[in-house]
Amino acid sequence: MFTHYKPVESTEQLPVGNYEAKIVKVEHKQSERGVEYLNVRFEIEGHLGAVPDRATIFDEPKDTKYLESYNRDLTLFFDTFGIERGNLNWDEWVGHTGTVTVYPKDDGSGYNTISHFPLTEKRLQNKIKKAEEKNQERKNNLEAQGFQTAPQVPPQVPQGQQGDSGNVLPGFPEDIPC
């Protein structure tokens, strides 16, 4: 029992913002419900061992109304990481570098997650707002059950993390739905 234990130092929690990242591993997986996806693991420049360090790229959506935004996001991933558009041989993705965005999870947990491509400022702010709403909802539910909760500090995008136009990618359209 416990024969494989190795001490591991606590990892750095990355704050909201944009980071240069290198793809270090891509795994093809399937969820319990049979949904196929890729788990893309990144090494964040200057933050070795930091979390979050993984993004999920799901198989194309069954509902075709989401197909255009899915294809746009996947194209942005390919372009950002210098991968030939449509190259679905994910073993060839390893070693490519590009920009990712860390943003708050919208599950009320208070933790951050990572996007496999950079988000526009508008899209990032929408994700922050949604996470704040979920965190408040979670806090209200806990307090209604008699638990005390600590005050939440809203996530902020560190200065210098946006592109010249305030977007992650200058000139990228702001009207993309989140």
Secondary structure by P-SEA (a helix, b strand, c coil): ccccbbbbcbbbbbcbbbbbbbbccccccccccbbbbbbbbbbccccccccccbbbbccccccccaaaaaaaaaaaaaaaaccccccccccccccbbbbbbbbbbcccccbbbbbcccccaaaaaaaaaaaaaaaaaaaaaaaaaccccccccccccccccccccccccccccccccc
